[in-house]
Amino acid sequence: MTHTSGPSRFLDLSGIDQLPVWAQVTLAARLARRMTLGWRNLTEPQRQPLLQACDRMLAAATTGQCKAEDRAAFTSAFDHATALKADALALMLFYAGDAAFAAMRADETSWGDATAVASTRKALQAACSAAQFGHLQVRIAIAADADQLAFACSEQSLGRLDVMTPHVFGRLMPANALTPAFEEPVNIQDLYR
C-alpha cells in the first residue's frame, strides 16, 4: 500500500487493493465489528449473531479456510441485519463474508483474488453509506486499520495470498465501536450557555 499524505487519502480506497487478500478480509471484518458494536437500537442478543459472523471472518483470515458453516453464518448475519432494518450493516456483512469466501479460493482460481478485492471494496463502500456514523469517521477507521495492516504485513513479509499471523493481529488496535452521529444538529453555542 502506498503512503500518501493529506485529506484526499481518506477519500480514496485504491490503496486497499495493495494489501494481501486476507488483510483485506481482516479490514472488512474489523469494520463490520465496529459498526455492529456501535449500531444504535440493537440489543445485545441482536448483536451476537452479527459479532459471531465477524469472528468467523477473522478466524478465516488466520487459517485461510472458510467452511460451509462459516458461509451459513455470514448469510444468517446478513438476513438478521436485514430483518433489523440495518441495511448498510447488512450489506457490509454480506460483502465482507463474500470477500472471505473468495479469498479462500484466491490461490486455486483466477477469479478468487479479484472477487475478494471487489467484495472488500463493496463492503467498505457499504460502511461509508451508513448515515448514522458519518462518512469521515468510517473513512478514518478504514485508513487507520489499513495503515496498521500494511505495516504489520510488511514487517512479516507477508505475500499476496498469505494468511494473517498472530503478530499481525498483535499490532492492531482494538476494533472499538464506531460512535453514532447526532440524530439532530447540535447548536454549539447552546452547549456553552
N, C-alpha and C positions, 0 to 999 in steps of 0.2 A: 504494500500500500504506500503510495507516495504521500509525503507530508507537504501540505501547503499551509499557508497562513491566511488569516483574515476571515471575515464573516462568511464569505462565499463557501468556505469549507463545510460549514454546517448545512448548506443547502444542496450540496452535491453528493449523491450516493455512489458515484462512479468508482471511487477508491475501494468500496466494499468488495468489488469483484476480484481484487487482487489478493484478498485473504484466502487462506486454504479453505476448501469447501466445508470441512467440519467446523472451522472457526465461524463461517457464515451461519451455519446452523446454530452454533452457540450464541452468536449475536442475536439472532431472531428469537431463540428460546428465552434468553435473558430479558429481552424487551417484552415478550409476551408475559413473563413472570411479573415484571414491573407494572405492566398495565393491569394484570389481574389483581395484584395486591392493591392498586390504587383506584380500581373501578368503583365508582360511587354506587350505593344501594345494593351491593352484593353481600349476602350473609356469609358467614364462614362455611356452612355446609354447601352453599352455592359455589364458593371459590375452590373448594377441594378438588373436584374433578378437573378443573382447569389447571390448577397448580400441578396435579399429578401428570397431566399431559406435558407440561413444561419440563418436569423432572425426567420424564421418559425421553424427551428430545435431548436433554443434556447428557443422559446416560448413553444414548446412541452416539453422541459426539465423542465419547470416550472409548467406545468399543468398535465403532464403525458398523454396527449391526442395528437394524430396525426390524423387529419381529412383527408378526401378524397381529399380536395383541397390542403392540405399540401403535400400529396403524389404526386399530379399532379404538384405542384410547384417544387418538388425535381426532378421529371422526366424531366420537362421542362428545369430546370437548367442544368441537365446532357446533354440534347440534344443541348442546347445553347452552352455550353462549348465545346462539341464535334464539333459542326459546326465552332467554332472559332479555331479549331485545338489545343486546350488546353487539351491534352489527360490526363495528370496527374491530372489536376484540375477537369476534368470531372469525372474521377474515384473516386477522393476524395469526390466530391459532391454526386455521386451515392451511395457509401458505407456509407457515413455519414447519408444520408437520409434513407437508409435501416436500419441503426442502430436505428434511431429514431422510425421508424415504428415497428421494432421488440421489442424495449424497451416497447412500449405501450402494447404489448402482453405478456410481461415477467411475469406478475402476474397471467395471465389467462392460459398460456400454458407452457409446459415443454421446448419447443424449443425457446421461446421468449428471455430468458436470454442468452442462448448460441449463438443465431443468432446475438443478439445485440453486444455481446463481439467480435464475429468473424468479424462482419461488421466494428466495430470500429477499430479493428486491421488492416483490409484490407484498410480502409480509411487512417490510419496513414502510412501504407506502401506505398500507392499510393502517399501521400505527400512527402515521403522520396525519391521517384523516380523522382520528379520534378527537372530536371537538372538545371534549371535557378536559383534556390535558394541555392543550396549547401546543402549537406546531413547534415552537422554539425549544420547549422543554424536551420534547420527544427527540428532536434533532441533536440536542446536546447529549442526551443519553446514548444515542446511536454513535455519535462521534467519540465519546469517551470510551465506550466499550470497544469500538473498532480500533482506536489507538492502543488500548491495553492489549487487545488480542494480537494486533500486528507486532507489537514489541515482544510479547511473550512467545509468539510463534517463531519470530526471527531469532530470539535467544536460544530456542531449542532446535533451530534449523529444520523446522517442520516444512515438508513439501506440500504440494497442492492437495494431495489426497490423504495426508496423514491425519490420524485421529488426535484429539486433544489429550494432552498428558496432564497428570496431577500438577506438574509445575505450572502449566498454563493457567489452570483453574486457581492455583495458589496466588497468581499475580493479579487476578481480577478483584476489583472492589465488589462488595456485596450488591446484589441486584435488588435494591430497595424500591419501595412503591413510588410510582410517579404521583405527583401531587395534583389533584383535580383543580382546574382553574375555577375562578369565581363564576358563579352562575349569573350574577348580576354585576354590572360595572360598579366599581367602588370609587367613590369620590375621595381622593387622598386628603383633601382639606377637611373633610368631615371626621377623619380619624384623629386630627390634632386639635379639635375644638373642645 
